[in-house]
Amino acid sequence: MMARPPCWPEGQPCPNWCAEERYARTVHNHVHLTGPWKGWRLAGRDLISPTGEHFSPQRLEGLAWRVAIEQRRDATRARNAQRKAVRQDVVTVLRVRNSDWHAERFGTRAG
């Protein structure tokens, strides 16, 4: 049971906006955010954007994970590009079958 504000007696309609907001915040976890979060609100377990899009805790974790992975990928790509720019001598390795190499050097009749 919710502890009602003193201005809202039991069994009577809500007398003012502050009592109604306290009830919504306490019972339904509806919280309107302020500052840089103005327009966002909490409703139950979800964070709701000003456009009405719902973000569950799991979705926010997934989005945060994706941003972290993309930053990690971008840092790795930048580091690899820097290494490639510094490296000047390129070595090419060719794989040749041993029998082909032997035939080329010594002919097909050699031992």
LINCOR-V497439 format. One record per helix or strand. SS is the DSSP state (2 for helix, 1 for strand). FROM is the first residue (numbers start at 1). TO is the last residue. Records with the same first field share a line. If there is no record, write none. Layout:
SS = FROM-TO / FROM-TO
This chain:
2 = 17-28 / 35-37 / 57-86 / 98-106
1 = 31-32 / 41-43 / 46-48 / 54-55
